[in-house]
Amino acid sequence: MIWEHPNLLVLLVLPVLFGVLSFYFGKMRSRQLRSFFSEEMLRRLSNPVWNRGRTARTILMYLGVTLLVIGAAGPKIGSEIREVKREGVDLLIALDVSRSMQAQDIRPSRLDKAKFEISSLIDRLQGDRVGLILFTNTAFLQCPLTTDYSAFRMYLDLAATDQLPFPGTDFNAPLQLARDTFRSRPRQEQQAAQVLLFISDGEDHSPSIDFTLNQLVNDGVFVYTVGIGTETGATIPIRDRTGQLAGNHRDRDGREVITRLEPQLLRQMAQTGRGMYYEIRRGADRIDGFTAQLVDLERREFATEQFSDYANRYQWPTAAGLLFILASFVIPVYRPVKITR
């Protein structure tokens, strides 16, 4: 047994206190009456008391008050199955900030275009929570799930390719971080649909993402992906501390590196994650299709989730307490007086 309001159990001292005070004042009143009247006079002036009735009334009254206090404390006994409807959306956006996202085959750059599309998406959200993950070879929760869209935009504006010092790209890292973030939500916030929007140019240097992706999907997460870039590709500019172009990124042999959109893995992720794959190949391309999908998820009635919980049984002691109190008023405490002529 557990209690919903255990602090109220301290009120159980009240029936005991009332009983002690009633006994004390009853004795004091009796002594005062006997100081003014004789026993014979008191017997004539007062109705004959039915001691059993008075005792029964007192017991029922105090027992009723005790049960009302127990009911107010909210006893929970046993268990019951509850159903909770899942509604709303918790959206995590995983944004690739690897060096290749500086490429300018999408103007002004892949990263700037991605940030613009994310900002436009936030303008369409209404009460849904959104969070931001940045990743390269590792992943970092830039903004936890929140409905404070102004704070989210501030964290989004700070996203840059030099924010994480690790080169390369590993898709496993953001997928695992997204799973941990969704799982860490408080229980009362887990009714919302879980959506991961994964934005990258598709270059992945991890051996395999199948295990991590399947774990995420088994947790009920919908995975949508956005490929940004062109198959023709572009060089990766390098800028100095003042922001001026200092050249292009080169490999160990001194040749300029060409980064291209690699959509295959992104398509596979969306297919496995029950989502859709979108592409941004030009500056004019948008992800309005994902916005429509998000609205559909907001309105969709998901299968109800069942969980076991303690059953609240405050009704029983409350009803019994009221019944005992009412019964105490019915029981007479005086014997009927016979009038003789």
N, C-alpha and C positions, 0 to 999 in steps of 0.2 A: 504494500500500500504506500502511495505517496500523496502529498498534499499540494493543492494548487496555491493556497494561501496559508502556509504553516504558521505564520506570525499570529494569526487570529486564534490559535489554540490557547494562547495565554488567557483568553476570555473565559476559559473553563473554570477559572478561579471564582467567577462571579456567583454561580449557584452556591458554592461553599460559603462565600462571604455573605450572601443574602441569608442563608440558613443560620449562620452564627449570629448575625445582627437581629434576625427575627426572634431567635431564641432569647437573646439578651434583652431586647425591648419588651418581649412578652413577659418575662420574669419581672422586669422593673415595673411594668404596668400593674401586674398582679399584686406586687408588694404595696404599690401606692393605693390601690383600691381597698386592700385589707387594712390599711392604716385608717381609712375613713368608715368602713362598713364592717360589720360582723359577717361571719360565714353564713349565717341564716339569712341576713338581709341581702347579701350578694346572690344567694340561691333564689330568692324570691324576685329580685330585680332583673336577673339575666335569664336568657333562655338556656335550657339544659344543653350542654355541648355533647355532640356525638364524636367521641375521641377517634374512633376508627375512620369516620368520614373525614375529619380534619387531617388525620395522618395520611390518608389516601390522597386527598387534595394536594397536600404539601409535596408528597413524593412525585405525583404526576406533574405538578408545576415545575419543580426543579429538574426533573428528568426531561421535560419538554424544552426548557431553556438550554440544557446541556446539548441536546440533539440539534437545536437550532445553531448553536455555536459550531458544532462539528460539521453541519451542512455548509455553513458560511466558509469554513476552512477549505472546502472542496476536496473531499476524499476521492482518490482514484484507485480503483481496484480492478484487477484483471486486465483485459486488453480488448480493443475493438479495431476493426479494419476501416480505415478512412480512405476516401478517394479525393485526389487533388487534380484539378484540371491544369494542364500546362498551357500557358498563354504568354504572349509578349515575346521579345527577342533580346538576348544578350549577344552582342556582336563584338567579336575580337578581330582586329585587323592586323595581319602579319605583313609588315612592309620590308622588302629587301632593301638594305642600305649598303650593299657591297659596292666595290669600286666600279663595277660594270654599269651600275645605275646612273653614272655620270654621263654615259653616252648620249649624244645629241641626235640620234636618228629619229627621236621623237622630240619635238621642240617644246619648251626650251631645253629640257633634258628628260630622261626617263623618270628620274626621281621627282622632279618638279611637276611633271604631268600627273604622276601618281598622287602626289600630295594635293593637287588641285581637284582630282576626282574624289578623293576621300573627303575633302572639305565640302564639295558639292553634295556628297551623300549625307553628311551630317546635317546639312540644311533641311533634309527631308525627314529626318528622324523625329518622332514625337513620343517622348517618354521612354524609349528603349535605351538600355545601357550599352555603352561602347567603350572598348579599351584598345590600346595600341601596343603591338609587339614589334620591335626592331630586331633584325637579324642579319648576320653575315655567316661566319663559321660558328658563331655562338648566337644566343638570343637574349634579349633584355626586355622586361616589361616596362615600356616607356610611360604608359598611362594605364592604371588599373580600371576595371569596369566602372563606369560612372554615367550619370545623367547630366553632369556639368559639362555641357558642350563647349563652353568658353575655355575651360581648363584643358579639355581635350585638344582644341585647336592650338593652344599655346604649346603643348607637348609636340603636336604634329609639326609646327613651324620649326621646332628645334631639331627635328630629324635631319641628319646629314650623313654623308658617306664616310666622314672621318670620326663619327661618334663612337664606333666600335673599332678597336685597333686590330682585330683579327682578320687577316685576308681570307679570300675564298668564300664559298657558300655551302652551308650544310642545312638541308631542309628538315632534318631530324630535330634539330635544336628548337625551332619555333613550334613545331608540331607538339613536342613534349611539353614545352612551356604553356602552350594553349590548353593542353589537357590538364595540367596541374592548376592552371588559373580557373578553369571551369569547375574543377572538383573542389576548390577551396571556397566556393561561394557558400554563404550561410544557407541552411535548409529552406528557410522561408523565401529565399531568392532563387531557388532551383526549379521554380515552376515555369520559367521562361525558356523558350526555345534557344538552343545553343548554335551559333553560326560563326564559322571561321572564314574570313575573306582573306585569301592568300595572294599577295601581289608581288610579282617577280618577273625577271626576264627569262627565267627557266634554267639558268646555269646552276647545276647542283653537283657538288663534289663528294657527297656522302655515298657510301657503298650501297645502301638500300634504305627506303623509308617505309616499306610495306608493313613491318611490325608496328611501328609507331603510329602510322596512319590508321591501321585497323583498330588499334586500341582507342584512338580518338573517335572513330566511327561507332565502335561498340558502346561508347559512352553516350551516344545519341547526338553527336555533333554533326551538323551539316557543313560540308566543306565546299566553298566556291573559290575559284581561282581566276586570276587575271594575268594574262601574259602581256608584257609591255615591251615593245621593241619591234625591229624588223628582221626578216631573215637575211636581208642584205648585210645588215649590221653597220657598225660604225666604230671609230677609234674611241679610246677612253682618254679624255683630256686630263691633264695634270695642272693644277693651279697653285700658285705660290700663296704666301700668307696674305698678300694684298688682294687676292682674287684674280690676278692676271694669269693668262694662259702661259704655262711654262713648257709646254710640249705635250706629247702623247705617251701613254703608258706603253712600255716595250717589254718583250720577254727576255730571257737570259741570253738569247742570241742577238739581241739588239733590234729585233724586228718589231714594228708597231703591232699591238694586239688589236684584233678585230673581234668585237663582241656581238653576237647574234641572238635573236630570240630563239629559244629552244622550247617549243610548246608541248612536246610529247608527254613529259612527266606531269606538267600542269593539267593536261587533259585527263590523264590517268587519275590524278588526285581528285578531280571534280567528279569523275565517274564513280570512283569508289566511295566518295563522301556524299553521294546522293545530291550533288549540287550541279552547277553548270560552269563551263569554261568560257571566259570572255577574252577578247584580244583588243589591244590598243596599238595600232600600227601607224596611226597618223595623229597629229595634234588635234584634229577635229573629232576623233573617235571618243565615244562616251561609254559609260557602263550603266546606262539607264535600265538595261535589262535586269541587272542585279537589283536595282531599286524596286522594280516591279515584283521580283521574287521575294524580296524582303517584306513587302506589304502583304503578299500572299501568306508568308509564314506568320506574320502578326495576326492575321485573321483566321488562320487554320486552327481547328479544334483538335488538339493532339489527344492521343489515347490517355485516359485518366490513369494516374499513377496511384497504386495502392500501397499503404504502409500501415504497420501495426502501431497502436498507441494505447496508453492506459485509458480505460473507460472512466469517465467522470460519473460518480455515484452520489453527488450531493442531494439528488432528489429524494432518496430514501430517508436519510436522517431528518431532512427538512420537513417532509410530509409527516413523519412519525412525531416530530417535535410539536408541530401545530396540532395534531390530533390529541396528544397528551394534554396540551394546554387547554384546548376546548373541553376535553373530558373533565379537567379539574374544576371548571366552572359549573358543571352539571351536578357533581357530587355534593349533597347537603352536608353541613357541618353542625347543624342543630337538630335536636329531636323536636317533633311537633308538640306543642303545648296543648294539653287537654283542659278545656274550660269547664269547670264544674259550677253548678248553680245550686 
